[in-house]
Amino acid sequence: MLNQLREVFSCFQKHDVKYVVIGGIAAVLHGVPRATFDRDILIEATSDNAKRLLDALTEARLATATMTTSADVLAHEITIFNDRVRIDVQTRTPGIEFEAVWPRRKILTYQKQQFYILSLADLIASKIASGRPKDIEDIRALQTGEE
């Protein structure tokens, strides 16, 4: 999963995109043993950041980024970019606010490429707010890993 995103993360860094990985990938990276096909990110919902996001996705060869505008990204809670890799870009997500989670983000490195994920506490908060059965299972696993 990270192999497919490495180039995207590199372009995010180059274009100074403010984002955090959320959802299933964040849970796996925090130690939840489950398969996930989600590639969800939460972005800072500003026009400048949305423009940098689209520039980065275009540079990473996700052609669907050329089919939308920063205003369209900001107008929707979720925008799906589905090319070589699928990335669900969220401007809002239950239980957390980007401005609050950004300073608490966790910085990880994979094959010399840095990327950002939700802190454990923020991930648990988002999963509590979501309340889906799979999120409740993730919460149990995440809280067990805390001890």
N, C-alpha and C positions, 0 to 999 in steps of 0.2 A: 504494500500500500504506500509506504513512504518513498519507494523507488519511483513510483508514478508521479509523486508530488514534488520531488527534489528540484526539478527545473522550475516548477511554478514558484516554490519558496524562494529560489534564487532570484527570480524576476520580481517577486514581491519585495525582497530586500533591496534590490537595485532601484526600484521605483518608490521605496519608502511607504509601502502600503501598510496601514494599521489594521491588523486582523488578529484573531485568535482562532485556533482550531477548537471546535466544540464537538459535542455529540459522541458517536461511537468511537471515532478514532481517538479522541481525547480520553475516553474511558479506557480503551486498550492501552494507551500510553501511560496511564496511571495504574495499570496492572490488572484490569479486568480481563479474564481469559475468555474472550468470545470473538467470533468472527463478525466482521462488519464490512459493509460495502459503502457506508456513508462516508462522504468526504465533505463535511460541513465546516464552514468558517463563518464567523461573525465579524463584520467590518465596522469601523467607525463610519457612521452614516452621515458623511459630509460630501459635498459635491467635489471638493478637491481630492479626497481619498477615493471616491468612486471612480473619478477620472484616472487616478494612478492605478487603481485596480484593473480597469479595462486596458490601460496601456501595458501593464505587466502580463495580463492574460494573453493579449495579442502577441507580445514578444515571446511568450511561452508556447506559442503556436496553437492556441485555443481559438479557432476561427469564429466560434459563436460570440466571442467578445466584440467582434466588429459589427454584430447584428443588433446591438443595443446601445443605449446612451447612459451616461451617468445619471441623468434625471430618471430614466426608466428603472435603473437599479434601485435608486432611492425611493421610488414610488411603490415598490413591492417589498413585502417582508422576506420573500425568497426569490432569487433569480438562479436558474439552473444553467450552468455552462457544461455542455456535454459534447466533448470532442474526443481527443485521445484519452482523456480522463474526465470523469464527471465531478464537478465541484458545485455544491449548493452554497451560494453566497447569501447570507442572511443579514438584514439590516436591523432586525429585532428578533429576540428569542425570549421565551418565558423565563421569568425568575432572575434575570440578570440584565444589567445595563452596560454597554461597552465602556463608557467613561469610568465606571467603577472597577471593571475587571482588568482593564488595560494595565494599570500600575501593578497589579498582582499577578500578571501573566507569568507563566513558567517558560523559560527559554531552554529549548532542547537543541541538540546538534545531531544530525544524521549525515554520515559521510561528508563531514566538514561543512555541512549546510545548516545554518541556524534557522529555527522556526519557532513560532509562539503557540502555546496551548493554554487553555484555562487552568487556573490554579485548582487544586483538588477541592477546596471549599466552594469555589464558584461552580465547578462542574457538578458537585452534589446539589447545590442550590438550583441549578438549571434543570437537573433531572427530577428533583422534588416538584418543581413548578410544572413540569411536563406531565408527570404522573402516569405515564403509560406503563403497562406491566413490565416491559423490557427495561425501562428506566428504573423501576423499583428494584428489579434484580441487580442492576448495575450499582445502585446505591448501597445495597447490602454488601456487595463485593468490594466496593470502594471503602466503605466504613470498616470492613474486616481488615483490609489492607492498612488502615490507619494505625491500628493497634500494635 
